[in-house]
């Protein structure tokens, strides 16, 4: 999927996605120069949609004059292991540099208790975030 398609799907601007790339979010196929296109896998688009969703839960005041999306995008794409389940919770540290998925409130509680500082918890449902635009059947339920 192209960067323009990703932006249309998840609701971010092209500038926000470009800044996320410069902040460490690496596409499946990186652009090699001016005019070349970045390509994003389905897994990456799902993670970017979650990052954009969670960024809306972060405060923007008190010294935060920018969106947390670029840092969250890089953190979401860096998570090793399985893709997030089709619905559940995301737990992100207050600095927007670390994230984890949680399927149950017990998982959320454990992650919050183990966190070294403040966290943001956001519920999500991929059917709501990406709808029919992506095949999420390969994602764990």
Buried (B, 14 or more C-beta within 10 A) or exposed (E): BEBEEBBEBBEBEEEBBBBBBEBBBBBBEEBEEEEEEBBBEBBBBBBBBBBBBBBEBBEEEEEEEEBBBBBBBBBBBBBEEEBBBBBBBBBBBBEBBBBBBBBEEEBBEBBEEEBEEEBBBBEBEBEEBBEEBBEBEEBEE
